[in-house]
Amino acid sequence: MERNRPPIVEKPKPSPSTSLFEQLSTLHQLAEASRQKELWRDEVEIKVQTRGLPFMLLPLSDLHIGASGVGYQALQRHLTFLKENPVYTILVGDLADNFSPIKHPQAMKEDVVSPTDQWTVARSFFREYEDKILAVVAGNHDEFSNTAGIDIYRWLSEDLNIPLLKGGGLLRLNIDDKEFKVRLWHRIARLNSQFNYTHAGKQALRLTGDDSDVIITGDKHLGGIEQTYIGDKKRTIVQLGTFKVEDSFGRSRGFVQRPRPFYPVLMFFPHTHNIEAVENLDQAEELIKGMIKYYKQKSVALLGYDKKRK
């Protein structure tokens, strides 16, 4: 009879269930650990001493490195201007075209090199212009890599002093002890207008009560700039263009207006807390040369005056 009995099976006892409070505490600890490893910041403060000249910023967005429709000569012209002048930049997303078979395989056919090669060029850009790049905001094309759980900017900014700002992040420019607040978005949802390119930026400031001096956005490939008063404060609203001037994939999606580069040079004057914009690179270059010449002559004149007094 013993042989016909089923075997005795002893399974391990289940782990005791944890209380809701214990589960929430565990989640809290995981969230805190995740925040400590986070590369992306909500805001960044940068201090500047101008030494006479206004502080100058050339924000760039939607480079779309790797796409066949990019005006690479125009891109090189802007990078040369950046390198040869006392001008800095912020990058506002879509650094590479970064299409993949997972995201819009049809559009990937317009890229002349693979995403790997695109990001290799971007890494070279980061290394060569590290001192010129004040901050970076990711764009929707950059985030295509996130579908594989990869934050491409961790590799791009590794060992480089280039702050990464979340979308909607704040860049605090402390220029000669005067603060300018620059709000950076790659895109602002549901407030855009094909007739008024700065509409989204203006409405974002109004709806949020944001007191930023400047708001800069990209994504739409259609550039414009406006200076206006919102509340009792002068604001500068900048919608950047793109270097991807030929975009058959975009046209197939109904984008009828022609994309173009639009990257104004913003000049910050701390003593009057004012911002002026120059839309043409050649004009900006001439203006910078004139200002440098003026300050050199002024310095020589002051030195000569001091010598005579001695």
ABEGO torsion letter per residue (X at the ends): XAAABBBBBBBBBBBBBBBAAAAAAAAAAAAAAAAAABABBABBBBBBBAGGBBBBBBBBBGAGBGBAABBAAAAAAAAAAAAABBBBBBBAEGABAGBBAABGAAAAAABABBAAAAAAAAAAAAAAAAAABABBBBBAAAAAAAAAGBBAAAAAABGBBBBBBBBGBBBBBBBGGBBBBBBBBABBBGABBAABAAAAAAAAAAAAGBABABBBBBGAGBBBBBBBBBEABBBBBBBBBBABABBAAAAAAGBABBBBBBBBBBBBBAAAGBBBBBABAAAAAAAAAAAAAAAAAAAAAAAAAAAAAX
